[in-house]
Amino acid sequence: MAKDEDILAQVNQLVAEEKELRSKLQHHDIDQTEEHKRLRAVEVQLDQCWDLLRQRRALRDTGADPRAAEVRPADEVEGYLS
């Protein structure tokens, strides 16, 4: 299982990819449809990473092993209310 630092590194990579996609769209290297499709996938992966970090924190706070946290399916994570 990944450590918090590994998950945060993944978050940073995804944020960099998001910025790159926006830049490519601005420079007309990709079209808007492609940008939206890929951005949606990045957003889902980011939500999964943040959810995993929250799970790990909650387990740690309750004295449980944070390694028990697992990546939840996209449809579950995306179904949470703000």
PyMOL Python script that loads the backbone (N, CA, C, O; Angstrom):
from pymol import cmd

cmd.read_pdbstr("""\
ATOM      1  N   MET A   1       0.852  -1.194   0.000  1.00  0.00           N
ATOM      2  CA  MET A   1       0.000   0.000   0.000  1.00  0.00           C
ATOM      3  C   MET A   1       0.882   1.236   0.000  1.00  0.00           C
ATOM      4  O   MET A   1       1.935   1.253   0.637  1.00  0.00           O
ATOM      5  N   ALA A   2       0.470   2.235  -0.689  1.00  0.00           N
ATOM      6  CA  ALA A   2       1.217   3.485  -0.798  1.00  0.00           C
ATOM      7  C   ALA A   2       1.204   4.251   0.526  1.00  0.00           C
ATOM      8  O   ALA A   2       0.284   4.120   1.333  1.00  0.00           O
ATOM      9  N   LYS A   3       2.228   5.036   0.719  1.00  0.00           N
ATOM     10  CA  LYS A   3       2.307   5.935   1.868  1.00  0.00           C
ATOM     11  C   LYS A   3       1.657   7.256   1.487  1.00  0.00           C
ATOM     12  O   LYS A   3       1.414   7.527   0.311  1.00  0.00           O
ATOM     13  N   ASP A   4       1.378   8.074   2.499  1.00  0.00           N
ATOM     14  CA  ASP A   4       0.782   9.378   2.247  1.00  0.00           C
ATOM     15  C   ASP A   4       1.626  10.178   1.252  1.00  0.00           C
ATOM     16  O   ASP A   4       1.087  10.835   0.360  1.00  0.00           O
ATOM     17  N   GLU A   5       2.933  10.120   1.407  1.00  0.00           N
ATOM     18  CA  GLU A   5       3.824  10.875   0.525  1.00  0.00           C
ATOM     19  C   GLU A   5       3.677  10.419  -0.931  1.00  0.00           C
ATOM     20  O   GLU A   5       3.726  11.232  -1.854  1.00  0.00           O
ATOM     21  N   ASP A   6       3.497   9.122  -1.120  1.00  0.00           N
ATOM     22  CA  ASP A   6       3.316   8.590  -2.478  1.00  0.00           C
ATOM     23  C   ASP A   6       2.001   9.082  -3.079  1.00  0.00           C
ATOM     24  O   ASP A   6       1.935   9.419  -4.262  1.00  0.00           O
ATOM     25  N   ILE A   7       0.972   9.119  -2.266  1.00  0.00           N
ATOM     26  CA  ILE A   7      -0.339   9.573  -2.730  1.00  0.00           C
ATOM     27  C   ILE A   7      -0.269  11.059  -3.072  1.00  0.00           C
ATOM     28  O   ILE A   7      -0.814  11.493  -4.087  1.00  0.00           O
ATOM     29  N   LEU A   8       0.402  11.837  -2.223  1.00  0.00           N
ATOM     30  CA  LEU A   8       0.553  13.267  -2.489  1.00  0.00           C
ATOM     31  C   LEU A   8       1.388  13.509  -3.746  1.00  0.00           C
ATOM     32  O   LEU A   8       1.125  14.459  -4.483  1.00  0.00           O
ATOM     33  N   ALA A   9       2.378  12.672  -3.997  1.00  0.00           N
ATOM     34  CA  ALA A   9       3.166  12.789  -5.226  1.00  0.00           C
ATOM     35  C   ALA A   9       2.273  12.541  -6.439  1.00  0.00           C
ATOM     36  O   ALA A   9       2.407  13.214  -7.461  1.00  0.00           O
ATOM     37  N   GLN A  10       1.372  11.585  -6.328  1.00  0.00           N
ATOM     38  CA  GLN A  10       0.407  11.304  -7.406  1.00  0.00           C
ATOM     39  C   GLN A  10      -0.502  12.508  -7.628  1.00  0.00           C
ATOM     40  O   GLN A  10      -0.796  12.873  -8.766  1.00  0.00           O
ATOM     41  N   VAL A  11      -0.945  13.125  -6.528  1.00  0.00           N
ATOM     42  CA  VAL A  11      -1.776  14.329  -6.628  1.00  0.00           C
ATOM     43  C   VAL A  11      -1.022  15.413  -7.393  1.00  0.00           C
ATOM     44  O   VAL A  11      -1.577  16.047  -8.290  1.00  0.00           O
ATOM     45  N   ASN A  12       0.237  15.620  -7.037  1.00  0.00           N
ATOM     46  CA  ASN A  12       1.043  16.642  -7.709  1.00  0.00           C
ATOM     47  C   ASN A  12       1.195  16.345  -9.206  1.00  0.00           C
ATOM     48  O   ASN A  12       1.158  17.261 -10.027  1.00  0.00           O
ATOM     49  N   GLN A  13       1.365  15.077  -9.557  1.00  0.00           N
ATOM     50  CA  GLN A  13       1.473  14.695 -10.968  1.00  0.00           C
ATOM     51  C   GLN A  13       0.169  14.981 -11.711  1.00  0.00           C
ATOM     52  O   GLN A  13       0.178  15.470 -12.841  1.00  0.00           O
ATOM     53  N   LEU A  14      -0.937  14.671 -11.066  1.00  0.00           N
ATOM     54  CA  LEU A  14      -2.237  14.901 -11.700  1.00  0.00           C
ATOM     55  C   LEU A  14      -2.517  16.390 -11.877  1.00  0.00           C
ATOM     56  O   LEU A  14      -3.062  16.805 -12.899  1.00  0.00           O
ATOM     57  N   VAL A  15      -2.144  17.187 -10.885  1.00  0.00           N
ATOM     58  CA  VAL A  15      -2.327  18.638 -10.995  1.00  0.00           C
ATOM     59  C   VAL A  15      -1.461  19.180 -12.130  1.00  0.00           C
ATOM     60  O   VAL A  15      -1.904  20.045 -12.885  1.00  0.00           O
ATOM     61  N   ALA A  16      -0.245  18.686 -12.255  1.00  0.00           N
ATOM     62  CA  ALA A  16       0.635  19.105 -13.354  1.00  0.00           C
ATOM     63  C   ALA A  16       0.020  18.716 -14.702  1.00  0.00           C
ATOM     64  O   ALA A  16       0.080  19.484 -15.662  1.00  0.00           O
ATOM     65  N   GLU A  17      -0.566  17.530 -14.765  1.00  0.00           N
ATOM     66  CA  GLU A  17      -1.212  17.095 -16.008  1.00  0.00           C
ATOM     67  C   GLU A  17      -2.400  17.986 -16.335  1.00  0.00           C
ATOM     68  O   GLU A  17      -2.628  18.326 -17.496  1.00  0.00           O
ATOM     69  N   GLU A  18      -3.154  18.362 -15.314  1.00  0.00           N
ATOM     70  CA  GLU A  18      -4.295  19.255 -15.511  1.00  0.00           C
ATOM     71  C   GLU A  18      -3.826  20.590 -16.103  1.00  0.00           C
ATOM     72  O   GLU A  18      -4.428  21.094 -17.051  1.00  0.00           O
ATOM     73  N   LYS A  19      -2.763  21.158 -15.549  1.00  0.00           N
ATOM     74  CA  LYS A  19      -2.227  22.421 -16.069  1.00  0.00           C
ATOM     75  C   LYS A  19      -1.739  22.264 -17.504  1.00  0.00           C
ATOM     76  O   LYS A  19      -1.940  23.149 -18.336  1.00  0.00           O
ATOM     77  N   GLU A  20      -1.097  21.133 -17.788  1.00  0.00           N
ATOM     78  CA  GLU A  20      -0.596  20.876 -19.137  1.00  0.00           C
ATOM     79  C   GLU A  20      -1.742  20.789 -20.142  1.00  0.00           C
ATOM     80  O   GLU A  20      -1.647  21.315 -21.250  1.00  0.00           O
ATOM     81  N   LEU A  21      -2.823  20.120 -19.746  1.00  0.00           N
ATOM     82  CA  LEU A  21      -3.981  20.014 -20.641  1.00  0.00           C
ATOM     83  C   LEU A  21      -4.567  21.382 -20.944  1.00  0.00           C
ATOM     84  O   LEU A  21      -4.917  21.679 -22.087  1.00  0.00           O
ATOM     85  N   ARG A  22      -4.672  22.206 -19.926  1.00  0.00           N
ATOM     86  CA  ARG A  22      -5.226  23.551 -20.133  1.00  0.00           C
ATOM     87  C   ARG A  22      -4.318  24.371 -21.056  1.00  0.00           C
ATOM     88  O   ARG A  22      -4.795  25.133 -21.898  1.00  0.00           O
ATOM     89  N   SER A  23      -3.021  24.204 -20.885  1.00  0.00           N
ATOM     90  CA  SER A  23      -2.067  24.899 -21.735  1.00  0.00           C
ATOM     91  C   SER A  23      -2.163  24.413 -23.184  1.00  0.00           C
ATOM     92  O   SER A  23      -2.135  25.216 -24.116  1.00  0.00           O
ATOM     93  N   LYS A  24      -2.275  23.114 -23.362  1.00  0.00           N
ATOM     94  CA  LYS A  24      -2.390  22.555 -24.711  1.00  0.00           C
ATOM     95  C   LYS A  24      -3.646  23.065 -25.409  1.00  0.00           C
ATOM     96  O   LYS A  24      -3.631  23.351 -26.606  1.00  0.00           O
ATOM     97  N   LEU A  25      -4.732  23.174 -24.648  1.00  0.00           N
ATOM     98  CA  LEU A  25      -5.967  23.694 -25.227  1.00  0.00           C
ATOM     99  C   LEU A  25      -5.769  25.155 -25.642  1.00  0.00           C
ATOM    100  O   LEU A  25      -6.187  25.564 -26.725  1.00  0.00           O
ATOM    101  N   GLN A  26      -5.139  25.919 -24.783  1.00  0.00           N
ATOM    102  CA  GLN A  26      -4.910  27.331 -25.060  1.00  0.00           C
ATOM    103  C   GLN A  26      -4.041  27.525 -26.310  1.00  0.00           C
ATOM    104  O   GLN A  26      -4.224  28.484 -27.059  1.00  0.00           O
ATOM    105  N   HIS A  27      -3.106  26.614 -26.522  1.00  0.00           N
ATOM    106  CA  HIS A  27      -2.208  26.703 -27.681  1.00  0.00           C
ATOM    107  C   HIS A  27      -2.727  25.901 -28.887  1.00  0.00           C
ATOM    108  O   HIS A  27      -2.031  25.736 -29.888  1.00  0.00           O
ATOM    109  N   HIS A  28      -3.966  25.411 -28.762  1.00  0.00           N
ATOM    110  CA  HIS A  28      -4.627  24.666 -29.835  1.00  0.00           C
ATOM    111  C   HIS A  28      -3.896  23.365 -30.202  1.00  0.00           C
ATOM    112  O   HIS A  28      -3.968  22.908 -31.343  1.00  0.00           O
ATOM    113  N   ASP A  29      -3.199  22.781 -29.234  1.00  0.00           N
ATOM    114  CA  ASP A  29      -2.554  21.485 -29.459  1.00  0.00           C
ATOM    115  C   ASP A  29      -3.551  20.336 -29.321  1.00  0.00           C
ATOM    116  O   ASP A  29      -3.338  19.253 -29.864  1.00  0.00           O
ATOM    117  N   ILE A  30      -4.641  20.581 -28.590  1.00  0.00           N
ATOM    118  CA  ILE A  30      -5.732  19.616 -28.468  1.00  0.00           C
ATOM    119  C   ILE A  30      -7.039  20.377 -28.583  1.00  0.00           C
ATOM    120  O   ILE A  30      -7.082  21.591 -28.385  1.00  0.00           O
ATOM    121  N   ASP A  31      -8.107  19.655 -28.905  1.00  0.00           N
ATOM    122  CA  ASP A  31      -9.394  20.330 -28.991  1.00  0.00           C
ATOM    123  C   ASP A  31     -10.110  20.266 -27.641  1.00  0.00           C
ATOM    124  O   ASP A  31      -9.693  19.546 -26.734  1.00  0.00           O
ATOM    125  N   GLN A  32     -11.177  21.020 -27.532  1.00  0.00           N
ATOM    126  CA  GLN A  32     -11.900  21.140 -26.275  1.00  0.00           C
ATOM    127  C   GLN A  32     -12.507  19.808 -25.823  1.00  0.00           C
ATOM    128  O   GLN A  32     -12.548  19.519 -24.627  1.00  0.00           O
ATOM    129  N   THR A  33     -12.968  19.015 -26.756  1.00  0.00           N
ATOM    130  CA  THR A  33     -13.550  17.711 -26.414  1.00  0.00           C
ATOM    131  C   THR A  33     -12.515  16.812 -25.771  1.00  0.00           C
ATOM    132  O   THR A  33     -12.782  16.175 -24.752  1.00  0.00           O
ATOM    133  N   GLU A  34     -11.342  16.760 -26.361  1.00  0.00           N
ATOM    134  CA  GLU A  34     -10.270  15.930 -25.813  1.00  0.00           C
ATOM    135  C   GLU A  34      -9.846  16.437 -24.437  1.00  0.00           C
ATOM    136  O   GLU A  34      -9.623  15.649 -23.519  1.00  0.00           O
ATOM    137  N   GLU A  35      -9.737  17.759 -24.301  1.00  0.00           N
ATOM    138  CA  GLU A  35      -9.341  18.347 -23.020  1.00  0.00           C
ATOM    139  C   GLU A  35     -10.355  18.004 -21.943  1.00  0.00           C
ATOM    140  O   GLU A  35      -9.978  17.591 -20.846  1.00  0.00           O
ATOM    141  N   HIS A  36     -11.640  18.169 -22.243  1.00  0.00           N
ATOM    142  CA  HIS A  36     -12.686  17.874 -21.251  1.00  0.00           C
ATOM    143  C   HIS A  36     -12.675  16.403 -20.843  1.00  0.00           C
ATOM    144  O   HIS A  36     -12.815  16.070 -19.666  1.00  0.00           O
ATOM    145  N   LYS A  37     -12.509  15.540 -21.821  1.00  0.00           N
ATOM    146  CA  LYS A  37     -12.500  14.097 -21.535  1.00  0.00           C
ATOM    147  C   LYS A  37     -11.347  13.737 -20.593  1.00  0.00           C
ATOM    148  O   LYS A  37     -11.541  13.040 -19.597  1.00  0.00           O
ATOM    149  N   ARG A  38     -10.164  14.214 -20.918  1.00  0.00           N
ATOM    150  CA  ARG A  38      -8.993  13.906 -20.106  1.00  0.00           C
ATOM    151  C   ARG A  38      -9.058  14.609 -18.748  1.00  0.00           C
ATOM    152  O   ARG A  38      -8.665  14.031 -17.735  1.00  0.00           O
ATOM    153  N   LEU A  39      -9.551  15.855 -18.719  1.00  0.00           N
ATOM    154  CA  LEU A  39      -9.696  16.552 -17.443  1.00  0.00           C
ATOM    155  C   LEU A  39     -10.648  15.813 -16.517  1.00  0.00           C
ATOM    156  O   LEU A  39     -10.418  15.739 -15.310  1.00  0.00           O
ATOM    157  N   ARG A  40     -11.698  15.277 -17.075  1.00  0.00           N
ATOM    158  CA  ARG A  40     -12.663  14.527 -16.250  1.00  0.00           C
ATOM    159  C   ARG A  40     -11.980  13.328 -15.613  1.00  0.00           C
ATOM    160  O   ARG A  40     -12.189  13.053 -14.432  1.00  0.00           O
ATOM    161  N   ALA A  41     -11.174  12.619 -16.372  1.00  0.00           N
ATOM    162  CA  ALA A  41     -10.455  11.461 -15.838  1.00  0.00           C
ATOM    163  C   ALA A  41      -9.478  11.887 -14.746  1.00  0.00           C
ATOM    164  O   ALA A  41      -9.348  11.207 -13.728  1.00  0.00           O
ATOM    165  N   VAL A  42      -8.797  13.004 -14.951  1.00  0.00           N
ATOM    166  CA  VAL A  42      -7.854  13.512 -13.952  1.00  0.00           C
ATOM    167  C   VAL A  42      -8.602  13.893 -12.675  1.00  0.00           C
ATOM    168  O   VAL A  42      -8.145  13.585 -11.574  1.00  0.00           O
ATOM    169  N   GLU A  43      -9.738  14.554 -12.816  1.00  0.00           N
ATOM    170  CA  GLU A  43     -10.533  14.952 -11.656  1.00  0.00           C
ATOM    171  C   GLU A  43     -10.981  13.743 -10.840  1.00  0.00           C
ATOM    172  O   GLU A  43     -10.959  13.784  -9.610  1.00  0.00           O
ATOM    173  N   VAL A  44     -11.380  12.685 -11.504  1.00  0.00           N
ATOM    174  CA  VAL A  44     -11.800  11.471 -10.813  1.00  0.00           C
ATOM    175  C   VAL A  44     -10.618  10.869 -10.049  1.00  0.00           C
ATOM    176  O   VAL A  44     -10.759  10.469  -8.893  1.00  0.00           O
ATOM    177  N   GLN A  45      -9.463  10.807 -10.695  1.00  0.00           N
ATOM    178  CA  GLN A  45      -8.277  10.261 -10.025  1.00  0.00           C
ATOM    179  C   GLN A  45      -7.886  11.122  -8.830  1.00  0.00           C
ATOM    180  O   GLN A  45      -7.490  10.589  -7.793  1.00  0.00           O
ATOM    181  N   LEU A  46      -7.989  12.438  -8.954  1.00  0.00           N
ATOM    182  CA  LEU A  46      -7.696  13.323  -7.831  1.00  0.00           C
ATOM    183  C   LEU A  46      -8.661  13.062  -6.677  1.00  0.00           C
ATOM    184  O   LEU A  46      -8.244  12.979  -5.522  1.00  0.00           O
ATOM    185  N   ASP A  47      -9.942  12.935  -6.986  1.00  0.00           N
ATOM    186  CA  ASP A  47     -10.938  12.650  -5.948  1.00  0.00           C
ATOM    187  C   ASP A  47     -10.622  11.332  -5.236  1.00  0.00           C
ATOM    188  O   ASP A  47     -10.764  11.231  -4.017  1.00  0.00           O
ATOM    189  N   GLN A  48     -10.197  10.330  -5.997  1.00  0.00           N
ATOM    190  CA  GLN A  48      -9.843   9.047  -5.393  1.00  0.00           C
ATOM    191  C   GLN A  48      -8.620   9.193  -4.480  1.00  0.00           C
ATOM    192  O   GLN A  48      -8.575   8.601  -3.401  1.00  0.00           O
ATOM    193  N   CYS A  49      -7.640   9.971  -4.909  1.00  0.00           N
ATOM    194  CA  CYS A  49      -6.449  10.185  -4.074  1.00  0.00           C
ATOM    195  C   CYS A  49      -6.817  10.884  -2.769  1.00  0.00           C
ATOM    196  O   CYS A  49      -6.400  10.460  -1.692  1.00  0.00           O
ATOM    197  N   TRP A  50      -7.603  11.962  -2.873  1.00  0.00           N
ATOM    198  CA  TRP A  50      -7.990  12.689  -1.661  1.00  0.00           C
ATOM    199  C   TRP A  50      -8.825  11.806  -0.738  1.00  0.00           C
ATOM    200  O   TRP A  50      -8.668  11.866   0.482  1.00  0.00           O
ATOM    201  N   ASP A  51      -9.700  10.999  -1.298  1.00  0.00           N
ATOM    202  CA  ASP A  51     -10.497  10.079  -0.494  1.00  0.00           C
ATOM    203  C   ASP A  51      -9.595   9.075   0.224  1.00  0.00           C
ATOM    204  O   ASP A  51      -9.805   8.780   1.401  1.00  0.00           O
ATOM    205  N   LEU A  52      -8.602   8.555  -0.474  1.00  0.00           N
ATOM    206  CA  LEU A  52      -7.675   7.598   0.125  1.00  0.00           C
ATOM    207  C   LEU A  52      -6.909   8.246   1.275  1.00  0.00           C
ATOM    208  O   LEU A  52      -6.723   7.629   2.323  1.00  0.00           O
ATOM    209  N   LEU A  53      -6.468   9.480   1.084  1.00  0.00           N
ATOM    210  CA  LEU A  53      -5.771  10.184   2.161  1.00  0.00           C
ATOM    211  C   LEU A  53      -6.682  10.400   3.369  1.00  0.00           C
ATOM    212  O   LEU A  53      -6.244  10.262   4.511  1.00  0.00           O
ATOM    213  N   ARG A  54      -7.946  10.739   3.118  1.00  0.00           N
ATOM    214  CA  ARG A  54      -8.899  10.914   4.229  1.00  0.00           C
ATOM    215  C   ARG A  54      -9.125   9.591   4.964  1.00  0.00           C
ATOM    216  O   ARG A  54      -9.184   9.559   6.193  1.00  0.00           O
ATOM    217  N   GLN A  55      -9.250   8.514   4.209  1.00  0.00           N
ATOM    218  CA  GLN A  55      -9.412   7.199   4.847  1.00  0.00           C
ATOM    219  C   GLN A  55      -8.221   6.880   5.740  1.00  0.00           C
ATOM    220  O   GLN A  55      -8.384   6.442   6.879  1.00  0.00           O
ATOM    221  N   ARG A  56      -7.027   7.102   5.213  1.00  0.00           N
ATOM    222  CA  ARG A  56      -5.802   6.806   5.963  1.00  0.00           C
ATOM    223  C   ARG A  56      -5.732   7.645   7.237  1.00  0.00           C
ATOM    224  O   ARG A  56      -5.361   7.139   8.296  1.00  0.00           O
ATOM    225  N   ARG A  57      -6.083   8.913   7.136  1.00  0.00           N
ATOM    226  CA  ARG A  57      -6.078   9.783   8.316  1.00  0.00           C
ATOM    227  C   ARG A  57      -7.087   9.296   9.355  1.00  0.00           C
ATOM    228  O   ARG A  57      -6.780   9.239  10.545  1.00  0.00           O
ATOM    229  N   ALA A  58      -8.279   8.949   8.904  1.00  0.00           N
ATOM    230  CA  ALA A  58      -9.311   8.476   9.823  1.00  0.00           C
ATOM    231  C   ALA A  58      -8.871   7.189  10.525  1.00  0.00           C
ATOM    232  O   ALA A  58      -9.076   7.028  11.728  1.00  0.00           O
ATOM    233  N   LEU A  59      -8.274   6.287   9.771  1.00  0.00           N
ATOM    234  CA  LEU A  59      -7.794   5.047  10.387  1.00  0.00           C
ATOM    235  C   LEU A  59      -6.697   5.337  11.405  1.00  0.00           C
ATOM    236  O   LEU A  59      -6.687   4.764  12.495  1.00  0.00           O
ATOM    237  N   ARG A  60      -5.795   6.209  11.055  1.00  0.00           N
ATOM    238  CA  ARG A  60      -4.701   6.574  11.967  1.00  0.00           C
ATOM    239  C   ARG A  60      -5.269   7.221  13.232  1.00  0.00           C
ATOM    240  O   ARG A  60      -4.837   6.906  14.341  1.00  0.00           O
ATOM    241  N   ASP A  61      -6.234   8.122  13.064  1.00  0.00           N
ATOM    242  CA  ASP A  61      -6.829   8.836  14.198  1.00  0.00           C
ATOM    243  C   ASP A  61      -7.569   7.916  15.157  1.00  0.00           C
ATOM    244  O   ASP A  61      -7.705   8.228  16.340  1.00  0.00           O
ATOM    245  N   THR A  62      -8.042   6.795  14.657  1.00  0.00           N
ATOM    246  CA  THR A  62      -8.766   5.848  15.506  1.00  0.00           C
ATOM    247  C   THR A  62      -7.885   4.704  15.997  1.00  0.00           C
ATOM    248  O   THR A  62      -8.368   3.754  16.614  1.00  0.00           O
ATOM    249  N   GLY A  63      -6.588   4.806  15.716  1.00  0.00           N
ATOM    250  CA  GLY A  63      -5.652   3.787  16.186  1.00  0.00           C
ATOM    251  C   GLY A  63      -5.561   2.568  15.283  1.00  0.00           C
ATOM    252  O   GLY A  63      -4.918   1.579  15.635  1.00  0.00           O
ATOM    253  N   ALA A  64      -6.196   2.632  14.126  1.00  0.00           N
ATOM    254  CA  ALA A  64      -6.157   1.507  13.189  1.00  0.00           C
ATOM    255  C   ALA A  64      -4.985   1.690  12.222  1.00  0.00           C
ATOM    256  O   ALA A  64      -4.338   2.737  12.202  1.00  0.00           O
ATOM    257  N   ASP A  65      -4.731   0.676  11.440  1.00  0.00           N
ATOM    258  CA  ASP A  65      -3.625   0.678  10.492  1.00  0.00           C
ATOM    259  C   ASP A  65      -4.041   1.405   9.208  1.00  0.00           C
ATOM    260  O   ASP A  65      -4.956   0.955   8.520  1.00  0.00           O
ATOM    261  N   PRO A  66      -3.380   2.527   8.874  1.00  0.00           N
ATOM    262  CA  PRO A  66      -3.756   3.260   7.659  1.00  0.00           C
ATOM    263  C   PRO A  66      -3.539   2.454   6.383  1.00  0.00           C
ATOM    264  O   PRO A  66      -4.091   2.793   5.336  1.00  0.00           O
ATOM    265  N   ARG A  67      -2.744   1.397   6.460  1.00  0.00           N
ATOM    266  CA  ARG A  67      -2.532   0.564   5.275  1.00  0.00           C
ATOM    267  C   ARG A  67      -3.783  -0.216   4.894  1.00  0.00           C
ATOM    268  O   ARG A  67      -3.845  -0.805   3.815  1.00  0.00           O
ATOM    269  N   ALA A  68      -4.782  -0.224   5.777  1.00  0.00           N
ATOM    270  CA  ALA A  68      -6.042  -0.908   5.481  1.00  0.00           C
ATOM    271  C   ALA A  68      -6.916  -0.108   4.516  1.00  0.00           C
ATOM    272  O   ALA A  68      -7.884  -0.637   3.969  1.00  0.00           O
ATOM    273  N   ALA A  69      -6.580   1.159   4.307  1.00  0.00           N
ATOM    274  CA  ALA A  69      -7.359   1.990   3.378  1.00  0.00           C
ATOM    275  C   ALA A  69      -7.171   1.481   1.959  1.00  0.00           C
ATOM    276  O   ALA A  69      -6.094   1.012   1.589  1.00  0.00           O
ATOM    277  N   GLU A  70      -8.225   1.580   1.177  1.00  0.00           N
ATOM    278  CA  GLU A  70      -8.187   1.133  -0.218  1.00  0.00           C
ATOM    279  C   GLU A  70      -8.796   2.181  -1.126  1.00  0.00           C
ATOM    280  O   GLU A  70      -9.675   2.939  -0.716  1.00  0.00           O
ATOM    281  N   VAL A  71      -8.323   2.220  -2.358  1.00  0.00           N
ATOM    282  CA  VAL A  71      -8.895   3.126  -3.350  1.00  0.00           C
ATOM    283  C   VAL A  71     -10.325   2.667  -3.620  1.00  0.00           C
ATOM    284  O   VAL A  71     -10.573   1.509  -3.956  1.00  0.00           O
ATOM    285  N   ARG A  72     -11.236   3.586  -3.467  1.00  0.00           N
ATOM    286  CA  ARG A  72     -12.639   3.263  -3.724  1.00  0.00           C
ATOM    287  C   ARG A  72     -12.945   3.454  -5.200  1.00  0.00           C
ATOM    288  O   ARG A  72     -12.282   4.243  -5.873  1.00  0.00           O
ATOM    289  N   PRO A  73     -13.949   2.737  -5.712  1.00  0.00           N
ATOM    290  CA  PRO A  73     -14.323   2.869  -7.126  1.00  0.00           C
ATOM    291  C   PRO A  73     -14.735   4.305  -7.457  1.00  0.00           C
ATOM    292  O   PRO A  73     -15.271   5.025  -6.614  1.00  0.00           O
ATOM    293  N   ALA A  74     -14.475   4.695  -8.687  1.00  0.00           N
ATOM    294  CA  ALA A  74     -14.773   6.056  -9.133  1.00  0.00           C
ATOM    295  C   ALA A  74     -16.236   6.426  -8.907  1.00  0.00           C
ATOM    296  O   ALA A  74     -16.530   7.531  -8.450  1.00  0.00           O
ATOM    297  N   ASP A  75     -17.150   5.521  -9.218  1.00  0.00           N
ATOM    298  CA  ASP A  75     -18.571   5.860  -9.075  1.00  0.00           C
ATOM    299  C   ASP A  75     -18.948   6.081  -7.621  1.00  0.00           C
ATOM    300  O   ASP A  75     -19.864   6.852  -7.337  1.00  0.00           O
ATOM    301  N   GLU A  76     -18.270   5.428  -6.700  1.00  0.00           N
ATOM    302  CA  GLU A  76     -18.539   5.635  -5.284  1.00  0.00           C
ATOM    303  C   GLU A  76     -17.992   6.990  -4.826  1.00  0.00           C
ATOM    304  O   GLU A  76     -18.693   7.754  -4.163  1.00  0.00           O
ATOM    305  N   VAL A  77     -16.765   7.276  -5.174  1.00  0.00           N
ATOM    306  CA  VAL A  77     -16.134   8.534  -4.771  1.00  0.00           C
ATOM    307  C   VAL A  77     -16.855   9.717  -5.404  1.00  0.00           C
ATOM    308  O   VAL A  77     -17.048  10.745  -4.754  1.00  0.00           O
ATOM    309  N   GLU A  78     -17.252   9.582  -6.657  1.00  0.00           N
ATOM    310  CA  GLU A  78     -17.923  10.677  -7.347  1.00  0.00           C
ATOM    311  C   GLU A  78     -19.364  10.854  -6.871  1.00  0.00           C
ATOM    312  O   GLU A  78     -19.989  11.867  -7.184  1.00  0.00           O
ATOM    313  N   GLY A  79     -19.897   9.904  -6.132  1.00  0.00           N
ATOM    314  CA  GLY A  79     -21.254   9.997  -5.638  1.00  0.00           C
ATOM    315  C   GLY A  79     -21.381  10.703  -4.302  1.00  0.00           C
ATOM    316  O   GLY A  79     -22.493  10.913  -3.820  1.00  0.00           O
ATOM    317  N   TYR A  80     -20.245  11.078  -3.686  1.00  0.00           N
ATOM    318  CA  TYR A  80     -20.270  11.772  -2.393  1.00  0.00           C
ATOM    319  C   TYR A  80     -20.853  13.164  -2.581  1.00  0.00           C
ATOM    320  O   TYR A  80     -20.683  13.794  -3.625  1.00  0.00           O
ATOM    321  N   LEU A  81     -21.537  13.624  -1.557  1.00  0.00           N
ATOM    322  CA  LEU A  81     -22.056  14.987  -1.548  1.00  0.00           C
ATOM    323  C   LEU A  81     -21.028  15.882  -0.886  1.00  0.00           C
ATOM    324  O   LEU A  81     -20.313  15.455   0.020  1.00  0.00           O
ATOM    325  N   SER A  82     -20.956  17.107  -1.332  1.00  0.00           N
ATOM    326  CA  SER A  82     -20.007  18.077  -0.750  1.00  0.00           C
ATOM    327  C   SER A  82     -20.440  18.486   0.631  1.00  0.00           C
ATOM    328  O   SER A  82     -19.769  19.292   1.275  1.00  0.00           O
TER     329      SER A  82
END
""", "prot")
cmd.dss("prot")
cmd.show_as("cartoon", "prot")
cmd.util.cbc("prot")
cmd.orient("prot")
